[in-house]
């Protein structure tokens, strides 16, 4: 396949302008700018519908638990953002219990604010992964997606 580098660069720049500079994402984001000055990774959760679950190699709560366990005791913090449409009480209670141990912190900041300072972004198969790539951040994908 023949790729036209100038066209790809122009498209990438347009996507950055559309998403990052406008704080746009698939779902509306908080407009207050938050800058995190510490060392952290970001876990973007998803809703657990059948389609996502079928493409997932790991459940969302299990991903949070695994990442939190990996970084526990290190100087790297783990920040987690719950999907805005997730209304599962089980997920909520599980995350609250885990967060109360200090293993990670929950955030409702804009995904772009969370991505911009993260050392890495962990996702199942979310569009947040593409946004993280636009930010130039490493993305760990645990499910099936077009960009994995």
C-alpha atoms as an extended CHARMM CRD file, in Angstrom:
* protein
*
       148  EXT
         1         1  UNK       CA              0.0000000000        0.0000000000        0.0000000000  PROA      1               0.0000000000
         2         2  UNK       CA              1.3490000000        3.4220000000       -0.9260000000  PROA      2               0.0000000000
         3         3  UNK       CA              1.0660000000        5.9820000000        1.8630000000  PROA      3               0.0000000000
         4         4  UNK       CA              1.3010000000        9.6780000000        1.1420000000  PROA      4               0.0000000000
         5         5  UNK       CA              3.2910000000       11.0440000000        4.1070000000  PROA      5               0.0000000000
         6         6  UNK       CA              2.2110000000       14.7000000000        3.6960000000  PROA      6               0.0000000000
         7         7  UNK       CA             -1.4660000000       13.6850000000        3.5880000000  PROA      7               0.0000000000
         8         8  UNK       CA             -1.0460000000       11.4710000000        6.6630000000  PROA      8               0.0000000000
         9         9  UNK       CA              0.7190000000       14.2850000000        8.5400000000  PROA      9               0.0000000000
        10        10  UNK       CA             -2.0050000000       16.7550000000        7.5620000000  PROA      10              0.0000000000
        11        11  UNK       CA             -4.7180000000       14.3270000000        8.7010000000  PROA      11              0.0000000000
        12        12  UNK       CA             -2.9270000000       13.7310000000       12.0140000000  PROA      12              0.0000000000
        13        13  UNK       CA             -2.6300000000       17.4880000000       12.5910000000  PROA      13              0.0000000000
        14        14  UNK       CA             -6.3230000000       17.9680000000       11.7800000000  PROA      14              0.0000000000
        15        15  UNK       CA             -7.2680000000       15.2270000000       14.2360000000  PROA      15              0.0000000000
        16        16  UNK       CA             -5.1050000000       16.8210000000       16.9360000000  PROA      16              0.0000000000
        17        17  UNK       CA             -6.7630000000       20.1890000000       16.3170000000  PROA      17              0.0000000000
        18        18  UNK       CA            -10.2320000000       18.6480000000       16.3590000000  PROA      18              0.0000000000
        19        19  UNK       CA             -9.8330000000       16.4970000000       19.4470000000  PROA      19              0.0000000000
        20        20  UNK       CA             -6.9750000000       17.6990000000       21.6480000000  PROA      20              0.0000000000
        21        21  UNK       CA             -7.0840000000       21.4530000000       21.1120000000  PROA      21              0.0000000000
        22        22  UNK       CA            -10.8940000000       21.5170000000       21.3450000000  PROA      22              0.0000000000
        23        23  UNK       CA            -11.0320000000       19.0830000000       24.2940000000  PROA      23              0.0000000000
        24        24  UNK       CA            -13.3970000000       16.9490000000       22.2160000000  PROA      24              0.0000000000
        25        25  UNK       CA            -14.0590000000       13.2590000000       22.6090000000  PROA      25              0.0000000000
        26        26  UNK       CA            -16.8710000000       10.8220000000       21.8500000000  PROA      26              0.0000000000
        27        27  UNK       CA            -18.4970000000       11.9000000000       25.1250000000  PROA      27              0.0000000000
        28        28  UNK       CA            -18.5600000000       15.4380000000       26.5210000000  PROA      28              0.0000000000
        29        29  UNK       CA            -15.6250000000       16.3740000000       28.7350000000  PROA      29              0.0000000000
        30        30  UNK       CA            -15.1390000000       18.7540000000       31.6480000000  PROA      30              0.0000000000
        31        31  UNK       CA            -13.8920000000       22.0950000000       30.4310000000  PROA      31              0.0000000000
        32        32  UNK       CA            -11.8090000000       23.0380000000       33.4740000000  PROA      32              0.0000000000
        33        33  UNK       CA             -8.1650000000       22.4310000000       32.6370000000  PROA      33              0.0000000000
        34        34  UNK       CA             -6.4280000000       20.1540000000       35.1220000000  PROA      34              0.0000000000
        35        35  UNK       CA             -2.6870000000       19.6110000000       34.9700000000  PROA      35              0.0000000000
        36        36  UNK       CA             -1.2180000000       16.6760000000       36.8560000000  PROA      36              0.0000000000
        37        37  UNK       CA              2.4100000000       17.2700000000       37.8530000000  PROA      37              0.0000000000
        38        38  UNK       CA              3.1150000000       13.8310000000       39.2960000000  PROA      38              0.0000000000
        39        39  UNK       CA              4.1940000000       10.5370000000       37.7510000000  PROA      39              0.0000000000
        40        40  UNK       CA              1.1430000000        8.4780000000       36.7290000000  PROA      40              0.0000000000
        41        41  UNK       CA             -0.5430000000        6.1120000000       34.3060000000  PROA      41              0.0000000000
        42        42  UNK       CA             -4.1490000000        6.4140000000       33.1830000000  PROA      42              0.0000000000
        43        43  UNK       CA             -6.7430000000        3.6340000000       32.9630000000  PROA      43              0.0000000000
        44        44  UNK       CA             -9.8100000000        4.5320000000       30.8770000000  PROA      44              0.0000000000
        45        45  UNK       CA            -12.7320000000        2.2770000000       31.7050000000  PROA      45              0.0000000000
        46        46  UNK       CA            -15.5720000000        1.2560000000       29.4200000000  PROA      46              0.0000000000
        47        47  UNK       CA            -19.1550000000        0.2460000000       29.8380000000  PROA      47              0.0000000000
        48        48  UNK       CA            -19.6120000000       -3.5150000000       29.9340000000  PROA      48              0.0000000000
        49        49  UNK       CA            -22.0260000000       -4.1300000000       27.0060000000  PROA      49              0.0000000000
        50        50  UNK       CA            -21.8620000000       -7.4450000000       25.1870000000  PROA      50              0.0000000000
        51        51  UNK       CA            -19.9230000000       -6.0220000000       22.2070000000  PROA      51              0.0000000000
        52        52  UNK       CA            -17.1220000000       -4.6320000000       24.3680000000  PROA      52              0.0000000000
        53        53  UNK       CA            -17.0280000000       -7.7720000000       26.5280000000  PROA      53              0.0000000000
        54        54  UNK       CA            -16.7780000000       -9.9680000000       23.4290000000  PROA      54              0.0000000000
        55        55  UNK       CA            -13.6930000000       -8.0300000000       22.2780000000  PROA      55              0.0000000000
        56        56  UNK       CA            -12.1010000000       -7.7470000000       25.7260000000  PROA      56              0.0000000000
        57        57  UNK       CA             -9.2460000000       -9.8820000000       26.9300000000  PROA      57              0.0000000000
        58        58  UNK       CA             -9.9200000000       -8.7340000000       30.4990000000  PROA      58              0.0000000000
        59        59  UNK       CA            -12.8530000000       -7.1590000000       32.3610000000  PROA      59              0.0000000000
        60        60  UNK       CA            -12.5910000000       -3.4330000000       33.1420000000  PROA      60              0.0000000000
        61        61  UNK       CA            -12.4470000000       -3.8240000000       36.9130000000  PROA      61              0.0000000000
        62        62  UNK       CA             -9.8740000000       -6.5930000000       36.5340000000  PROA      62              0.0000000000
        63        63  UNK       CA             -7.7600000000       -4.3000000000       34.3350000000  PROA      63              0.0000000000
        64        64  UNK       CA             -7.8630000000       -1.5890000000       37.0150000000  PROA      64              0.0000000000
        65        65  UNK       CA             -6.9320000000       -4.1210000000       39.6810000000  PROA      65              0.0000000000
        66        66  UNK       CA             -4.0300000000       -5.5050000000       37.5940000000  PROA      66              0.0000000000
        67        67  UNK       CA             -2.5970000000       -2.0630000000       36.7800000000  PROA      67              0.0000000000
        68        68  UNK       CA             -3.0100000000       -0.9000000000       40.4040000000  PROA      68              0.0000000000
        69        69  UNK       CA             -1.2610000000       -4.0480000000       41.6730000000  PROA      69              0.0000000000
        70        70  UNK       CA              1.5990000000       -3.5400000000       39.2250000000  PROA      70              0.0000000000
        71        71  UNK       CA              2.2750000000        0.0490000000       40.3190000000  PROA      71              0.0000000000
        72        72  UNK       CA              1.4460000000       -0.3640000000       44.0150000000  PROA      72              0.0000000000
        73        73  UNK       CA              4.3350000000        0.8270000000       46.1790000000  PROA      73              0.0000000000
        74        74  UNK       CA              6.0510000000        2.5800000000       43.2810000000  PROA      74              0.0000000000
        75        75  UNK       CA              6.2640000000        6.3390000000       42.7650000000  PROA      75              0.0000000000
        76        76  UNK       CA              3.9020000000        6.0010000000       39.7830000000  PROA      76              0.0000000000
        77        77  UNK       CA              0.2690000000        6.7180000000       40.6060000000  PROA      77              0.0000000000
        78        78  UNK       CA             -2.6610000000        5.1200000000       38.8350000000  PROA      78              0.0000000000
        79        79  UNK       CA             -5.5460000000        7.3720000000       37.7770000000  PROA      79              0.0000000000
        80        80  UNK       CA             -8.8070000000        5.8000000000       36.6690000000  PROA      80              0.0000000000
        81        81  UNK       CA            -11.7210000000        7.3730000000       34.8430000000  PROA      81              0.0000000000
        82        82  UNK       CA            -14.9830000000        5.5020000000       34.8320000000  PROA      82              0.0000000000
        83        83  UNK       CA            -16.9440000000        5.5380000000       31.5840000000  PROA      83              0.0000000000
        84        84  UNK       CA            -19.5450000000        8.3290000000       31.7370000000  PROA      84              0.0000000000
        85        85  UNK       CA            -22.3610000000        5.9060000000       30.8520000000  PROA      85              0.0000000000
        86        86  UNK       CA            -21.3860000000        3.1590000000       33.2820000000  PROA      86              0.0000000000
        87        87  UNK       CA            -24.1840000000        2.8730000000       35.8160000000  PROA      87              0.0000000000
        88        88  UNK       CA            -23.2600000000       -0.4950000000       37.3040000000  PROA      88              0.0000000000
        89        89  UNK       CA            -23.4980000000       -0.4680000000       41.0900000000  PROA      89              0.0000000000
        90        90  UNK       CA            -21.2070000000       -3.5010000000       41.1840000000  PROA      90              0.0000000000
        91        91  UNK       CA            -18.5040000000       -1.6180000000       39.2770000000  PROA      91              0.0000000000
        92        92  UNK       CA            -19.0150000000        1.4510000000       41.4750000000  PROA      92              0.0000000000
        93        93  UNK       CA            -18.7330000000       -0.4830000000       44.7390000000  PROA      93              0.0000000000
        94        94  UNK       CA            -15.7230000000       -2.4700000000       43.5220000000  PROA      94              0.0000000000
        95        95  UNK       CA            -13.8850000000        0.6790000000       42.4150000000  PROA      95              0.0000000000
        96        96  UNK       CA            -14.7260000000        2.5000000000       45.6500000000  PROA      96              0.0000000000
        97        97  UNK       CA            -13.4120000000       -0.4270000000       47.6990000000  PROA      97              0.0000000000
        98        98  UNK       CA            -10.1930000000       -0.6110000000       45.6780000000  PROA      98              0.0000000000
        99        99  UNK       CA             -9.6830000000        3.1570000000       45.6910000000  PROA      99              0.0000000000
       100       100  UNK       CA            -10.1300000000        3.2740000000       49.4720000000  PROA      100             0.0000000000
       101       101  UNK       CA             -6.9590000000        1.1570000000       49.8070000000  PROA      101             0.0000000000
       102       102  UNK       CA             -4.9570000000        3.8980000000       48.0730000000  PROA      102             0.0000000000
       103       103  UNK       CA             -4.0990000000        1.6310000000       45.1370000000  PROA      103             0.0000000000
       104       104  UNK       CA             -5.3750000000        4.2390000000       42.6720000000  PROA      104             0.0000000000
       105       105  UNK       CA             -7.4180000000        7.3850000000       42.4840000000  PROA      105             0.0000000000
       106       106  UNK       CA            -10.6100000000        8.0460000000       40.5800000000  PROA      106             0.0000000000
       107       107  UNK       CA            -10.8250000000       11.1160000000       38.3650000000  PROA      107             0.0000000000
       108       108  UNK       CA            -13.5460000000       12.7850000000       36.3580000000  PROA      108             0.0000000000
       109       109  UNK       CA            -11.1550000000       15.1400000000       34.5660000000  PROA      109             0.0000000000
       110       110  UNK       CA            -11.2060000000       15.4550000000       30.8000000000  PROA      110             0.0000000000
       111       111  UNK       CA             -9.6390000000       12.4480000000       29.0890000000  PROA      111             0.0000000000
       112       112  UNK       CA             -7.2770000000       14.8690000000       27.3460000000  PROA      112             0.0000000000
       113       113  UNK       CA             -6.0720000000       16.2650000000       30.6750000000  PROA      113             0.0000000000
       114       114  UNK       CA             -5.5800000000       12.7210000000       31.9650000000  PROA      114             0.0000000000
       115       115  UNK       CA             -3.8300000000       11.5430000000       28.8010000000  PROA      115             0.0000000000
       116       116  UNK       CA             -1.5390000000       14.5500000000       28.3340000000  PROA      116             0.0000000000
       117       117  UNK       CA              0.6450000000       13.8680000000       31.3740000000  PROA      117             0.0000000000
       118       118  UNK       CA              0.3210000000       10.0860000000       31.5800000000  PROA      118             0.0000000000
       119       119  UNK       CA              3.3320000000        7.8180000000       31.1550000000  PROA      119             0.0000000000
       120       120  UNK       CA              1.0130000000        5.2650000000       29.5340000000  PROA      120             0.0000000000
       121       121  UNK       CA             -2.6950000000        4.7350000000       28.8950000000  PROA      121             0.0000000000
       122       122  UNK       CA             -4.3770000000        1.3820000000       29.5730000000  PROA      122             0.0000000000
       123       123  UNK       CA             -7.6010000000        0.5490000000       27.7440000000  PROA      123             0.0000000000
       124       124  UNK       CA             -9.6290000000       -2.4240000000       26.5830000000  PROA      124             0.0000000000
       125       125  UNK       CA            -10.6330000000       -1.1910000000       23.1280000000  PROA      125             0.0000000000
       126       126  UNK       CA            -11.7210000000        2.3970000000       23.6790000000  PROA      126             0.0000000000
       127       127  UNK       CA            -11.5280000000        5.3780000000       21.3640000000  PROA      127             0.0000000000
       128       128  UNK       CA             -9.5090000000        6.9480000000       24.1930000000  PROA      128             0.0000000000
       129       129  UNK       CA             -6.6530000000        4.8220000000       22.8670000000  PROA      129             0.0000000000
       130       130  UNK       CA             -6.6970000000        6.6930000000       19.5550000000  PROA      130             0.0000000000
       131       131  UNK       CA             -6.7950000000        9.9890000000       21.4270000000  PROA      131             0.0000000000
       132       132  UNK       CA             -3.8010000000        8.8550000000       23.4990000000  PROA      132             0.0000000000
       133       133  UNK       CA             -1.9200000000        8.0770000000       20.2860000000  PROA      133             0.0000000000
       134       134  UNK       CA             -2.6840000000       11.6140000000       19.0750000000  PROA      134             0.0000000000
       135       135  UNK       CA             -1.0830000000       12.8320000000       22.3130000000  PROA      135             0.0000000000
       136       136  UNK       CA              1.9700000000       10.6680000000       21.5440000000  PROA      136             0.0000000000
       137       137  UNK       CA              1.4120000000        8.4600000000       24.6000000000  PROA      137             0.0000000000
       138       138  UNK       CA              2.0420000000        4.7060000000       24.7210000000  PROA      138             0.0000000000
       139       139  UNK       CA             -1.1830000000        2.7170000000       24.7770000000  PROA      139             0.0000000000
       140       140  UNK       CA             -1.6260000000       -0.7350000000       26.3090000000  PROA      140             0.0000000000
       141       141  UNK       CA             -4.5890000000       -2.4210000000       24.6220000000  PROA      141             0.0000000000
       142       142  UNK       CA             -6.1290000000       -5.4420000000       26.3420000000  PROA      142             0.0000000000
       143       143  UNK       CA             -8.8930000000       -6.1470000000       23.8360000000  PROA      143             0.0000000000
       144       144  UNK       CA             -9.4430000000       -6.1820000000       20.1080000000  PROA      144             0.0000000000
       145       145  UNK       CA             -9.5330000000       -2.8580000000       18.2770000000  PROA      145             0.0000000000
       146       146  UNK       CA             -8.5460000000       -1.4500000000       14.8960000000  PROA      146             0.0000000000
       147       147  UNK       CA             -5.3570000000        0.1970000000       16.1670000000  PROA      147             0.0000000000
       148       148  UNK       CA             -3.9730000000       -2.5140000000       18.4670000000  PROA      148             0.0000000000
